[in-house]
Amino acid sequence: MQSGQSESTQTITIYKAPQKGKGQKLLEEGFQPLDFPYDPPYLDGSCYFAGRNDRSIAEEFNQSYKDGILEVTIDCEIYDQYFKPLENRYDEKSNGERIEVVIPQNLFPILNQFPRVLKPR
């Protein structure tokens, strides 16, 4: 913990399964627009995460990508202000309760302020 940071700060963790070979780059350099191209109708330039405190969607994608799971821990206050409005139900067709967060490029600078950890699984 950095000095001056409140121990009572609450956080939310979101999870991403990076595509093969991108995990270490995202860990070291953060989320950059060049890594998430915008080329409609196939690419929307956004970064997709498994929602708060449920890494199951990222684990499913990691079975294909096999580059680990990147965890980003965000202060609750910032999450609620910028990222919570971007939450969507992932399993809408099956009535599941899992949440995904689709973060557009213009929020990458805010996202990159928070600590990232790449875990093998």
DSSP file with accessible surface (Angstrom, degrees, kcal/mol):
  #  RESIDUE AA STRUCTURE BP1 BP2  ACC     N-H-->O    O-->H-N    N-H-->O    O-->H-N    TCO  KAPPA ALPHA  PHI   PSI    X-CA   Y-CA   Z-CA
    1    1 A M              0   0  153      0, 0.0     2,-0.1     0, 0.0     3,-0.1   0.000 360.0 360.0 360.0 136.5    0.0    0.0    0.0
    2    2 A Q    >   -     0   0  156      1,-0.1     3,-1.7     4,-0.1     2,-0.0  -0.467 360.0 -93.2 -78.1 151.2    1.3    3.5   -0.9
    3    3 A S  T 3  S+     0   0  126      1,-0.2    -1,-0.1    -2,-0.1     3,-0.1  -0.348 111.8  25.6 -63.7 143.5    1.7    6.0    1.9
    4    4 A G  T 3  S+     0   0   87      1,-0.3     2,-0.4    -3,-0.1    -1,-0.2   0.282  90.0 125.4  87.9 -13.3   -1.3    8.3    2.2
    5    5 A Q    <   -     0   0   82     -3,-1.7    -1,-0.3     1,-0.1     2,-0.1  -0.671  65.6-117.9 -82.3 131.9   -3.7    5.7    0.8
    6    6 A S    >   -     0   0   56     -2,-0.4     3,-1.2     1,-0.2    -4,-0.1  -0.433   7.7-144.4 -69.3 135.5   -6.6    4.9    3.0
    7    7 A E  T 3  S+     0   0  174      1,-0.2    -1,-0.2    -2,-0.1    -2,-0.0   0.710 100.2  61.2 -70.0 -18.7   -6.8    1.3    4.3
    8    8 A S  T 3  S+     0   0   93      2,-0.1    -1,-0.2     0, 0.0     2,-0.2   0.459  72.1 125.8 -89.8   1.9  -10.5    1.6    4.1
    9    9 A T    <   -     0   0   54     -3,-1.2     2,-0.3     1,-0.1    -4,-0.0  -0.407  53.6-144.5 -61.3 125.2  -10.5    2.2    0.3
   10   10 A Q        -     0   0  145     -2,-0.2    66,-2.6     2,-0.0    67,-0.3  -0.719  18.1-165.1 -94.2 146.0  -12.8   -0.4   -1.3
   11   11 A T  E     -A   75   0A  64     -2,-0.3     2,-0.4    64,-0.3    64,-0.2  -0.864  16.5-147.3-129.3 162.6  -11.9   -1.8   -4.6
   12   12 A I  E     -A   74   0A   7     62,-2.8    62,-3.3    -2,-0.3     2,-0.5  -0.988  15.9-148.0-126.8 136.7  -13.5   -3.8   -7.5
   13   13 A T  E     -A   73   0A  20     -2,-0.4    40,-2.7    60,-0.2    41,-0.3  -0.905  11.5-170.9-108.7 133.4  -11.5   -6.2   -9.6
   14   14 A I  E     -A   72   0A   0     58,-2.4    58,-2.5    -2,-0.5     2,-0.4  -0.855  13.5-141.1-117.7 159.0  -12.3   -6.8  -13.3
   15   15 A Y  E     -AB  71  50A  25     35,-1.9    35,-3.7    -2,-0.3     2,-0.4  -0.950  15.2-175.2-130.6 139.5  -10.7   -9.6  -15.4
   16   16 A K  E     -A   70   0A  28     54,-2.4    54,-3.4    -2,-0.4    33,-0.1  -0.998  19.4-147.9-134.0 136.5   -9.5   -9.9  -18.9
   17   17 A A        -     0   0    7     -2,-0.4    52,-0.2    52,-0.2    31,-0.1  -0.869  30.8-143.6 -96.6 102.3   -8.1  -12.9  -20.8
   18   18 A P        -     0   0    0      0, 0.0    49,-0.4     0, 0.0     5,-0.2  -0.349  21.9-100.8 -66.0 149.0   -5.6  -11.3  -23.2
   19   19 A Q    >   -     0   0  109      1,-0.2     3,-2.6     3,-0.1     4,-0.5  -0.299  62.4 -66.1 -64.5 155.6   -5.3  -12.7  -26.7
   20   20 A K  T 3  S+     0   0  145      1,-0.3    -1,-0.2     2,-0.1    46,-0.1  -0.113 123.7   9.3 -48.3 126.7   -2.3  -15.0  -27.1
   21   21 A G  T 3  S+     0   0   64     44,-0.2     4,-0.3    -3,-0.1    -1,-0.3   0.403 109.7  87.1  85.4  -1.8    1.0  -13.1  -26.8
   22   22 A K    <>  +     0   0   72     -3,-2.6     4,-2.5     2,-0.1     5,-0.3   0.590  60.7  85.8-104.5 -12.8   -0.6   -9.8  -25.5
   23   23 A G  H  > S+     0   0    0     -4,-0.5     4,-2.3     1,-0.2     5,-0.2   0.930  92.0  44.0 -58.1 -50.0   -0.8  -10.5  -21.8
   24   24 A Q  H  > S+     0   0   99      1,-0.2     4,-2.5     2,-0.2     5,-0.2   0.898 113.7  51.9 -65.9 -37.2    2.7   -9.3  -20.9
   25   25 A K  H  > S+     0   0   71     -4,-0.3     4,-3.2     2,-0.2     5,-0.5   0.932 111.2  46.6 -64.2 -45.7    2.4   -6.2  -23.1
   26   26 A L  H  X S+     0   0    3     -4,-2.5     4,-1.6     1,-0.2    -1,-0.2   0.893 112.5  51.7 -63.7 -38.2   -0.9   -5.2  -21.5
   27   27 A L  H  < S+     0   0   44     -4,-2.3    -2,-0.2    -5,-0.3    -1,-0.2   0.944 120.0  32.9 -62.1 -46.9    0.6   -5.8  -18.1
   28   28 A E  H  < S+     0   0  127     -4,-2.5    -2,-0.2    -5,-0.2    -3,-0.2   0.872 132.8  26.0 -81.2 -38.8    3.7   -3.6  -18.8
   29   29 A E  H  < S-     0   0  102     -4,-3.2    -3,-0.2    -5,-0.2    -2,-0.2   0.542  96.8-137.2-105.7 -11.8    2.2   -0.9  -21.1
   30   30 A G     <  -     0   0    1     -4,-1.6     2,-0.6    -5,-0.5    -1,-0.2  -0.272  50.8 -29.7  80.6-171.7   -1.4   -0.8  -20.1
   31   31 A F        -     0   0    1     77,-0.3    81,-0.1    -4,-0.1    80,-0.0  -0.739  65.2-177.2 -88.7 119.0   -4.3   -0.6  -22.5
   32   32 A Q    >   -     0   0   73     -2,-0.6     3,-1.8     1,-0.1     4,-0.5  -0.933  34.3-125.9-118.8 141.4   -3.4    1.3  -25.7
   33   33 A P  G >  S+     0   0   58      0, 0.0     3,-1.7     0, 0.0    -1,-0.1   0.836 108.5  63.8 -54.8 -32.9   -5.8    2.1  -28.6
   34   34 A L  G 3  S+     0   0  164      1,-0.3    11,-0.0     3,-0.1    -3,-0.0   0.791  99.1  54.7 -62.9 -26.3   -3.5    0.5  -31.1
   35   35 A D  G <  S+     0   0   21     -3,-1.8    -1,-0.3     1,-0.2    10,-0.0   0.578 111.0  45.9 -81.2 -10.7   -4.0   -2.8  -29.3
   36   36 A F  S <  S-     0   0   27     -3,-1.7    -1,-0.2    -4,-0.5    69,-0.1  -0.704  87.8-155.8-132.6  78.5   -7.8   -2.5  -29.7
   37   37 A P        -     0   0   69      0, 0.0     8,-1.4     0, 0.0     2,-0.6  -0.147   9.9-139.4 -62.3 150.3   -8.5   -1.5  -33.3
   38   38 A Y  E     +F   44   0B 164      6,-0.2     6,-0.2     7,-0.2    -2,-0.0  -0.945  43.8 141.1-110.4 107.3  -11.6    0.3  -34.4
   39   39 A D  E >>  -F   43   0B  99      4,-1.6     4,-1.9    -2,-0.6     3,-1.1  -0.580  47.8-119.2-148.4  77.3  -12.7   -1.1  -37.8
   40   40 A P  T 34 S+     0   0   70      0, 0.0     4,-0.1     0, 0.0    -2,-0.0  -0.237  84.7  24.2 -59.7 151.2  -16.5   -1.3  -38.0
   41   41 A P  T 34 S+     0   0  113      0, 0.0     3,-0.1     0, 0.0    -3,-0.0  -0.990 134.0  30.8 -90.2   1.1  -18.5   -3.5  -38.4
   42   42 A Y  T <4 S+     0   0  203     -3,-1.1     2,-0.5     1,-0.2    -4,-0.0   0.846 120.0  40.1 -90.8 -35.6  -16.1   -6.2  -37.0
   43   43 A L  E  <  -F   39   0B  80     -4,-1.9    -4,-1.6     1,-0.1    -1,-0.2  -0.958  53.1-175.2-120.3 131.6  -14.0   -4.3  -34.5
   44   44 A D  E     -F   38   0B  69     -2,-0.5    -6,-0.2    -6,-0.2     3,-0.1   0.400  41.3-121.3-106.4   1.6  -15.3   -1.8  -32.1
   45   45 A G  S    S+     0   0    3     -8,-1.4    60,-0.2     1,-0.2     2,-0.2   0.516  70.5 127.0  75.7   3.3  -12.1   -0.6  -30.5
   46   46 A S        -     0   0   21     -9,-0.2     2,-0.5    58,-0.2    -1,-0.2  -0.540  58.0-129.7 -94.9 161.2  -13.3   -1.6  -27.0
   47   47 A C  E     - C   0 103A   0     56,-2.8    56,-2.8    -2,-0.2     2,-0.4  -0.942  22.2-144.8-111.0 126.6  -11.7   -3.8  -24.4
   48   48 A Y  E     - C   0 102A  97     -2,-0.5     2,-0.3    54,-0.2   -31,-0.2  -0.793  19.9-179.9-100.0 131.8  -13.9   -6.5  -22.9
   49   49 A F  E     - C   0 101A   4     52,-2.4    52,-2.4    -2,-0.4     2,-0.3  -0.922  34.5-113.1-125.0 150.7  -13.7   -7.6  -19.3
   50   50 A A  E     -BC  15 100A   3    -35,-3.7   -35,-1.9    -2,-0.3    50,-0.2  -0.668  55.5-106.2 -74.0 136.1  -15.4  -10.1  -17.1
   51   51 A G    >   -     0   0    2     48,-3.6     3,-1.7    -2,-0.3    -1,-0.1   0.108  56.3 -37.5 -68.2-179.9  -17.3   -8.0  -14.6
   52   52 A R  T 3  S-     0   0   80      1,-0.3   -38,-0.2   -38,-0.1    -1,-0.2  -0.002 116.7 -19.1 -48.5 124.1  -16.7   -7.2  -11.0
   53   53 A N  T 3  S+     0   0  100    -40,-2.7     2,-0.3    -3,-0.2    -1,-0.3   0.671 111.0  97.6  55.5  26.3  -15.4   -9.9   -8.8
   54   54 A D    <   +     0   0   62     -3,-1.7     3,-0.5   -41,-0.3     4,-0.3  -0.817  41.1 175.7-143.0 102.0  -16.4  -12.8  -11.1
   55   55 A R     >  +     0   0   52     -2,-0.3     4,-2.4     1,-0.2     5,-0.2   0.336  49.6 106.6 -89.4   9.2  -13.6  -14.1  -13.3
   56   56 A S  H  > S+     0   0   29      1,-0.2     4,-2.0     2,-0.2    -1,-0.2   0.866  78.1  51.1 -62.4 -37.1  -15.5  -17.0  -14.9
   57   57 A I  H  > S+     0   0    8     -3,-0.5     4,-2.1     1,-0.2    -1,-0.2   0.943 111.6  48.1 -65.3 -44.1  -15.9  -15.3  -18.3
   58   58 A A  H  > S+     0   0    4     -4,-0.3     4,-2.5     1,-0.2    -2,-0.2   0.892 108.5  54.8 -62.8 -37.5  -12.2  -14.6  -18.5
   59   59 A E  H  X S+     0   0   55     -4,-2.4     4,-1.0     1,-0.2    -1,-0.2   0.899 106.4  51.9 -63.4 -38.4  -11.4  -18.1  -17.5
   60   60 A E  H >< S+     0   0   84     -4,-2.0     3,-0.6     1,-0.2     4,-0.5   0.941 112.9  43.7 -62.6 -45.9  -13.6  -19.4  -20.4
   61   61 A F  H >X S+     0   0   81     -4,-2.1     4,-2.6     1,-0.2     3,-1.3   0.858 106.0  62.3 -68.9 -32.2  -11.7  -17.2  -22.9
   62   62 A N  H 3X S+     0   0   19     -4,-2.5     4,-2.1     1,-0.3    -1,-0.2   0.777  89.5  69.3 -65.3 -23.4   -8.3  -18.1  -21.3
   63   63 A Q  H << S+     0   0  140     -4,-1.0    -1,-0.3    -3,-0.6    -2,-0.2   0.836 112.7  30.6 -62.6 -29.0   -9.0  -21.7  -22.3
   64   64 A S  H <4 S+     0   0   98     -3,-1.3    -2,-0.2    -4,-0.5    -1,-0.2   0.864 127.0  39.7 -92.3 -46.0   -8.5  -20.6  -25.9
   65   65 A Y  H  < S-     0   0   66     -4,-2.6    -3,-0.2     3,-0.1   -44,-0.2   0.845  78.9-165.8 -76.4 -37.4   -6.0  -17.7  -25.6
   66   66 A K     <  +     0   0  135     -4,-2.1    -4,-0.1    -5,-0.3    -3,-0.1   0.842  51.0 115.9  55.5  38.6   -3.9  -19.4  -22.9
   67   67 A D  S    S-     0   0   41      1,-0.4    -1,-0.1   -49,-0.4    54,-0.1   0.113  78.8-106.2-119.4  19.2   -2.1  -16.1  -22.0
   68   68 A G        -     0   0    4     52,-0.4     2,-0.5    -6,-0.2    -1,-0.4  -0.246  39.2 -70.8  88.2-176.2   -3.3  -15.9  -18.4
   69   69 A I  E     - D   0 119A   0     50,-2.8    50,-2.8   -52,-0.2     2,-0.5  -0.986  36.3-146.1-124.3 124.4   -5.9  -13.6  -16.8
   70   70 A L  E     -AD  16 118A   0    -54,-3.4   -54,-2.4    -2,-0.5     2,-0.5  -0.795  14.4-159.4 -91.6 123.6   -5.2   -9.9  -16.3
   71   71 A E  E     -AD  15 117A  20     46,-3.5    46,-2.2    -2,-0.5     2,-0.5  -0.904   5.8-168.1-106.6 132.0   -6.7   -8.5  -13.2
   72   72 A V  E     -AD  14 116A   0    -58,-2.5   -58,-2.4    -2,-0.5     2,-0.6  -0.985   8.0-155.3-119.5 123.8   -7.3   -4.7  -12.8
   73   73 A T  E     -A   13   0A  38     42,-1.8     2,-0.4    -2,-0.5   -60,-0.2  -0.897  16.2-173.9-105.5 120.4   -8.2   -3.4   -9.4
   74   74 A I  E     -A   12   0A   0    -62,-3.3   -62,-2.8    -2,-0.6     2,-0.1  -0.897  31.0-105.7-119.8 139.3  -10.2   -0.2   -9.4
   75   75 A D  E  >  -A   11   0A  53     -2,-0.4     4,-2.8   -64,-0.2   -64,-0.3  -0.387  32.4-125.7 -59.1 137.2  -11.3    2.1   -6.6
   76   76 A C  H  > S+     0   0   29    -66,-2.6     4,-3.1     1,-0.2     5,-0.2   0.867 107.5  54.7 -54.8 -43.0  -15.1    1.7   -6.1
   77   77 A E  H  > S+     0   0  154    -67,-0.3     4,-1.6     1,-0.2    -1,-0.2   0.925 112.8  41.4 -61.7 -44.5  -15.8    5.4   -6.4
   78   78 A I  H  >>S+     0   0   39     -3,-0.2     4,-2.8     2,-0.2     5,-0.6   0.906 114.0  53.6 -68.6 -41.8  -14.0    5.6   -9.8
   79   79 A Y  I  X>S+     0   0    0     -4,-2.8     5,-2.8     1,-0.2     4,-1.8   0.949 109.6  47.5 -58.3 -48.2  -15.6    2.3  -10.9
   80   80 A D  I  <5S+     0   0   79     -4,-3.1    -1,-0.2     3,-0.2    -2,-0.2   0.867 115.3  46.2 -62.0 -36.4  -19.1    3.5  -10.1
   81   81 A Q  I  <5S+     0   0  111     -4,-1.6    -2,-0.2    -5,-0.2    -1,-0.2   0.919 131.3  11.9 -73.7 -43.7  -18.5    6.8  -11.9
   82   82 A Y  I  <5S+     0   0   83     -4,-2.8    -3,-0.2    -5,-0.1    -2,-0.2   0.792 132.1  30.7-107.5 -36.4  -16.9    5.6  -15.2
   83   83 A F  I ><<S+     0   0    0     -4,-1.8     3,-1.8    -5,-0.6    -3,-0.2   0.786  99.6  70.4-105.0 -30.2  -17.2    1.8  -15.6
   84   84 A K  G > <S+     0   0   96     -5,-2.8     3,-1.9     1,-0.3    -4,-0.1   0.893  95.0  58.7 -58.2 -39.3  -20.4    0.7  -13.9
   85   85 A P  G 3  S+     0   0   98      0, 0.0    -1,-0.3     0, 0.0    -2,-0.1   0.695 100.9  59.5 -63.3 -12.1  -22.5    2.3  -16.6
   86   86 A L  G <  S+     0   0   44     -3,-1.8    16,-1.4     2,-0.0    -2,-0.2   0.384  78.9 118.9 -96.1   4.3  -20.7    0.1  -19.1
   87   87 A E  E <   +E  101   0A  44     -3,-1.9     2,-0.3    -4,-0.2    14,-0.2  -0.472  38.4 178.7 -73.7 139.9  -21.8   -3.2  -17.5
   88   88 A N  E     -E  100   0A  79     12,-2.6    12,-2.8    -2,-0.2     2,-0.4  -0.976  37.3-102.6-135.1 151.2  -23.9   -5.6  -19.6
   89   89 A R  E >   -E   99   0A  98     -2,-0.3     3,-0.5    10,-0.2    10,-0.2  -0.613  30.3-163.4 -71.3 126.9  -25.4   -9.0  -18.8
   90   90 A Y  T 3  S+     0   0   71      8,-2.7     3,-0.3    -2,-0.4     2,-0.2   0.875  83.7  45.2 -80.1 -38.8  -23.1  -11.5  -20.6
   91   91 A D  T >>> +     0   0   25      7,-0.7     5,-1.9     1,-0.2     3,-0.8  -0.197  68.1 142.6-101.3  44.1  -25.4  -14.5  -20.5
   92   92 A E  G X45S+     0   0  133     -3,-0.5     3,-1.0     1,-0.3    -1,-0.2   0.879  70.8  51.1 -56.1 -40.5  -28.6  -12.7  -21.6
   93   93 A K  G 345S+     0   0  211     -3,-0.3    -1,-0.3     1,-0.2    -2,-0.1   0.819 116.2  40.0 -69.7 -29.3  -29.8  -15.6  -23.8
   94   94 A S  G <45S-     0   0   86     -3,-0.8    -1,-0.2     2,-0.0    -2,-0.2   0.307 110.6-116.8-101.8   9.4  -29.4  -18.1  -20.9
   95   95 A N  T <<5 +     0   0  125     -3,-1.0    -3,-0.2    -4,-0.6    -2,-0.1   0.756  60.2 159.2  61.0  25.7  -30.7  -15.8  -18.2
   96   96 A G      < -     0   0   18     -5,-1.9    -1,-0.2     1,-0.1    -5,-0.1  -0.250  44.0-136.6 -72.9 168.0  -27.3  -16.0  -16.5
   97   97 A E        +     0   0  153     -8,-0.1    -1,-0.1    -7,-0.1     2,-0.1   0.331  58.4 125.2-109.6   5.9  -26.2  -13.3  -14.0
   98   98 A R        -     0   0   44     -9,-0.1    -8,-2.7     1,-0.0    -7,-0.7  -0.396  47.8-146.0 -72.8 148.1  -22.6  -12.8  -15.2
   99   99 A I  E     - E   0  89A  43    -10,-0.2   -48,-3.6    -9,-0.1     2,-0.3  -0.902  10.8-165.1-116.9 138.3  -21.6   -9.3  -16.1
  100  100 A E  E     -CE  50  88A  40    -12,-2.8   -12,-2.6    -2,-0.4     2,-0.5  -0.892  10.9-146.9-115.1 154.1  -19.2   -8.0  -18.7
  101  101 A V  E     -CE  49  87A   0    -52,-2.4   -52,-2.4    -2,-0.3     2,-0.7  -0.988   6.2-160.3-122.4 121.2  -17.7   -4.5  -18.9
  102  102 A V  E     -C   48   0A  22    -16,-1.4   -54,-0.2    -2,-0.5    -2,-0.0  -0.893  11.4-165.9-106.5 106.9  -17.0   -3.1  -22.3
  103  103 A I  E     -C   47   0A   0    -56,-2.8   -56,-2.8    -2,-0.7     2,-0.1  -0.833   9.1-143.1-102.1 119.6  -14.5   -0.2  -22.0
  104  104 A P    >   -     0   0   38      0, 0.0     3,-1.9     0, 0.0     4,-0.3  -0.330  28.7-103.9 -77.0 163.5  -14.1    2.2  -24.9
  105  105 A Q  G >  S+     0   0   60      1,-0.3     3,-1.8   -60,-0.2   -59,-0.1   0.809 114.8  67.0 -57.7 -33.9  -10.7    3.6  -25.9
  106  106 A N  G 3  S+     0   0  125      1,-0.3    -1,-0.3     2,-0.1     4,-0.2   0.699 101.7  49.4 -67.1 -14.4  -11.5    7.1  -24.4
  107  107 A L  G <> S+     0   0   22     -3,-1.9     4,-2.6     1,-0.1     3,-0.4   0.428  81.4  96.2-100.5   0.2  -11.5    5.5  -20.9
  108  108 A F  H <> S+     0   0    2     -3,-1.8     4,-2.9    -4,-0.3   -77,-0.3   0.895  79.4  57.2 -57.7 -41.0   -8.2    3.7  -21.3
  109  109 A P  H  4 S+     0   0   86      0, 0.0     4,-0.3     0, 0.0    -1,-0.2   0.901 110.9  43.4 -59.0 -36.6   -6.2    6.6  -19.6
  110  110 A I  H >4 S+     0   0   31     -3,-0.4     3,-1.5    -4,-0.2     4,-0.3   0.941 114.0  50.5 -71.3 -45.0   -8.5    6.2  -16.5
  111  111 A L  H >< S+     0   0    0     -4,-2.6     3,-1.6     1,-0.3    -1,-0.2   0.890 104.1  59.3 -58.6 -39.0   -8.2    2.4  -16.6
  112  112 A N  T 3< S+     0   0   42     -4,-2.9    -1,-0.3     1,-0.3    -2,-0.2   0.595  88.8  73.7 -71.5  -8.3   -4.4    2.5  -16.9
  113  113 A Q  T <  S+     0   0  136     -3,-1.5    -1,-0.3    -4,-0.3    -2,-0.2   0.690  87.0  78.4 -74.0 -17.3   -4.2    4.4  -13.5
  114  114 A F  S <  S-     0   0   16     -3,-1.6   -40,-0.1    -4,-0.3     0, 0.0  -0.630  91.9 -92.4-102.6 153.0   -5.0    1.2  -11.6
  115  115 A P        -     0   0   84      0, 0.0   -42,-1.8     0, 0.0     2,-0.4  -0.272  37.2-158.8 -65.3 143.6   -2.8   -1.7  -10.7
  116  116 A R  E     -D   72   0A  55    -44,-0.2     2,-0.4   -89,-0.2   -44,-0.2  -0.951   8.3-172.5-122.8 143.6   -2.7   -4.7  -13.1
  117  117 A V  E     -D   71   0A  70    -46,-2.2   -46,-3.5    -2,-0.4     2,-0.6  -1.000  13.2-149.4-135.8 132.4   -1.7   -8.3  -12.3
  118  118 A L  E     -D   70   0A  42     -2,-0.4   -48,-0.2   -48,-0.2   -50,-0.1  -0.917  18.1-170.4-102.9 118.3   -1.2  -11.1  -14.8
  119  119 A K  E     -D   69   0A  84    -50,-2.8   -50,-2.8    -2,-0.6    -2,-0.0  -0.865  29.7-126.0-109.7 142.8   -2.0  -14.5  -13.3
  120  120 A P              0   0  121      0, 0.0   -52,-0.4     0, 0.0    -1,-0.1   0.795 360.0 360.0 -57.5 -29.7   -1.3  -17.7  -15.1
  121  121 A R              0   0  179    -52,-0.1   -52,-0.1   -53,-0.1   -62,-0.1  -0.980 360.0 360.0-144.9 360.0   -4.8  -18.9  -14.7
